[in-house]
Amino acid sequence: MTVYVALLRAINVGGTGLLSMVDLKAICSGLGFADVATYIQSGNVVFRSALTETEVLARLEAALCERMGRPTGMLLRDAAEMQAVAGRSPFANAEPSKVLITFLPAPPPADALDRLVAPGGERVVVTGREIFIHYPDGSGRSKLKLPFLATGTARNLNTVRKLAAMAAAAEG
């Protein structure tokens, strides 16, 4: 079975998209996923499944839509992909909590950074289906503008490393 990490978009942020991790775990277990574990309250779940990535996405998106009453965006990575992302931060000396990785459904177009506005000294690197951003003053104060980010969901490097470790443990 494949170990997957699902990253839900806009869950428990600013009072919208409320979903307890107990409910998320129950939804995943109800779909037949094994060894389901969640991490923090922002919609991160690690599990094992014999289904393909496409099948997992379709079933989990349908179940979440039924539970939430609206489509819920989600990005999926297998354990190896998550471990690779966790290990390839281009900002090795940056504080991990100030590095956000935006996970995308597909690699961005070659011109994805053409309209980048980074007035706070943010540094941005695109690698595959992820965009790494170092926010030297923290993301909460940033005025960074990059329209393409809206298609994905972001996690800080600490969270990505924890999810990668959870996925590795689930592989046995």
C-alpha positions as CSV (number, residue, x, y, z in Angstrom):
1,M,0.0,0.0,0.0
2,T,1.1,3.6,-0.7
3,V,1.5,6.1,2.1
4,Y,-0.1,9.4,1.2
5,V,-0.1,12.9,2.8
6,A,-3.2,14.9,2.1
7,L,-3.0,18.7,2.6
8,L,-6.4,20.3,2.8
9,R,-6.9,23.9,1.7
10,A,-8.5,26.6,3.9
11,I,-9.3,24.3,6.9
12,N,-9.8,25.9,10.3
13,V,-8.4,29.3,9.0
14,G,-10.1,32.5,10.2
15,G,-13.2,30.7,11.4
16,T,-14.0,29.2,8.0
17,G,-13.8,25.6,6.8
18,L,-14.2,24.2,10.3
19,L,-13.3,20.5,10.4
20,S,-12.0,18.8,13.5
21,M,-9.1,16.4,13.0
22,V,-11.2,13.7,14.7
23,D,-13.8,14.1,11.9
24,L,-11.1,14.2,9.2
25,K,-9.6,11.0,10.6
26,A,-13.0,9.4,10.7
27,I,-13.7,10.4,7.1
28,C,-10.4,8.8,6.0
29,S,-11.0,5.7,8.0
30,G,-14.5,5.4,6.6
31,L,-13.0,5.5,3.1
32,G,-11.0,2.4,4.0
33,F,-7.6,4.2,4.4
34,A,-5.3,2.5,6.9
35,D,-3.1,3.9,9.7
36,V,-4.8,7.3,9.5
37,A,-3.0,10.1,11.5
38,T,-3.6,13.8,11.5
39,Y,-1.2,16.6,12.4
40,I,-2.2,20.0,13.9
41,Q,-5.5,21.6,13.1
42,S,-4.9,22.8,9.6
43,G,-6.0,19.8,7.6
44,N,-3.0,17.5,7.4
45,V,-3.6,13.8,7.3
46,V,-1.3,10.8,6.6
47,F,-2.6,7.4,5.7
48,R,-2.0,4.2,3.7
49,S,-4.2,3.1,0.8
50,A,-4.0,0.6,-2.1
51,L,-5.8,3.1,-4.3
52,T,-4.1,5.2,-6.9
53,E,-3.5,8.9,-6.3
54,T,-6.3,9.7,-8.7
55,E,-8.7,7.4,-6.8
56,V,-7.7,8.7,-3.4
57,L,-8.2,12.3,-4.5
58,A,-11.6,11.6,-6.0
59,R,-12.9,9.7,-3.0
60,L,-11.5,12.0,-0.4
61,E,-12.7,15.1,-2.2
62,A,-16.2,13.7,-2.6
63,A,-16.4,12.7,1.1
64,L,-15.1,16.2,2.2
65,C,-17.5,17.9,-0.1
66,E,-20.4,16.0,1.4
67,R,-19.2,16.8,5.0
68,M,-18.4,20.4,4.4
69,G,-21.2,21.2,2.0
70,R,-18.8,22.6,-0.6
71,P,-15.8,21.5,-2.5
72,T,-12.6,21.4,-0.4
73,G,-9.4,21.8,-2.2
74,M,-6.7,19.3,-1.4
75,L,-3.2,18.4,-2.5
76,L,-1.8,14.9,-2.3
77,R,1.8,13.7,-2.1
78,D,3.1,10.2,-1.5
79,A,5.6,9.5,1.3
80,A,8.7,9.7,-1.0
81,E,7.5,13.0,-2.5
82,M,6.9,14.5,0.9
83,Q,10.3,13.4,2.1
84,A,12.0,14.9,-0.9
85,V,10.2,18.2,-0.4
86,A,11.2,18.2,3.3
87,G,14.9,17.7,2.3
88,R,15.3,20.1,-0.5
89,S,14.7,23.5,1.0
90,P,16.8,26.1,-0.9
91,F,17.0,28.1,2.3
92,A,19.1,25.9,4.4
93,N,20.1,28.6,6.9
94,A,16.6,30.1,7.3
95,E,14.5,29.6,10.4
96,P,12.2,26.7,9.3
97,S,9.1,28.5,10.6
98,K,9.8,31.4,8.2
99,V,10.0,29.1,5.1
100,L,6.6,28.3,3.6
101,I,6.2,25.6,0.9
102,T,3.2,26.0,-1.3
103,F,2.1,22.7,-2.7
104,L,0.5,22.9,-6.2
105,P,-1.5,20.4,-8.2
106,A,0.9,20.7,-11.2
107,P,4.2,22.4,-11.9
108,P,3.6,26.2,-12.4
109,P,4.2,27.7,-15.8
110,A,7.7,28.9,-16.6
111,D,6.5,32.5,-16.1
112,A,5.0,31.9,-12.7
113,L,7.4,34.4,-11.0
114,D,7.1,37.1,-13.6
115,R,4.6,39.1,-11.6
116,L,6.3,38.5,-8.3
117,V,6.3,41.5,-5.9
118,A,8.4,40.9,-2.8
119,P,8.8,44.2,-1.0
120,G,9.9,42.6,2.3
121,G,13.0,40.8,0.9
122,E,11.2,37.5,0.5
123,R,13.0,34.9,-1.6
124,V,11.1,32.6,-3.9
125,V,12.2,29.4,-5.6
126,V,10.1,27.1,-7.7
127,T,11.0,23.4,-7.7
128,G,8.6,20.9,-9.4
129,R,5.1,21.2,-7.9
130,E,6.2,23.3,-5.0
131,I,7.1,26.9,-4.4
132,F,9.5,27.6,-1.5
133,I,9.3,31.1,0.0
134,H,11.5,32.5,2.7
135,Y,9.8,35.3,4.7
136,P,12.6,36.9,6.6
137,D,10.1,38.9,8.8
138,G,7.5,36.1,8.9
139,S,4.6,35.5,6.5
140,G,2.0,37.4,8.7
141,R,3.6,40.8,7.9
142,S,4.5,40.1,4.3
143,K,3.2,42.1,1.4
144,L,4.4,39.5,-1.1
145,K,2.2,39.2,-4.2
146,L,2.4,36.1,-6.3
147,P,-1.0,35.4,-8.0
148,F,-0.1,31.8,-8.7
149,L,0.0,30.9,-5.0
150,A,-3.8,30.8,-4.9
151,T,-3.9,27.5,-6.7
152,G,-2.1,25.7,-3.9
153,T,-1.9,25.3,-0.1
154,A,1.1,26.2,2.1
155,R,2.8,24.7,5.1
156,N,5.9,25.8,6.9
157,L,9.0,23.8,6.8
158,N,8.6,22.5,10.3
159,T,5.2,21.1,9.4
160,V,6.5,19.6,6.2
161,R,9.3,17.9,8.0
162,K,6.9,16.5,10.6
163,L,4.6,15.2,7.9
164,A,7.5,13.6,6.1
165,A,8.6,11.9,9.3
166,M,5.1,10.6,9.9
167,A,4.9,9.3,6.3
168,A,8.2,7.5,6.7
169,A,7.1,5.9,10.0
170,A,3.8,4.8,8.3
171,E,5.9,3.1,5.6
172,G,7.3,0.8,8.3
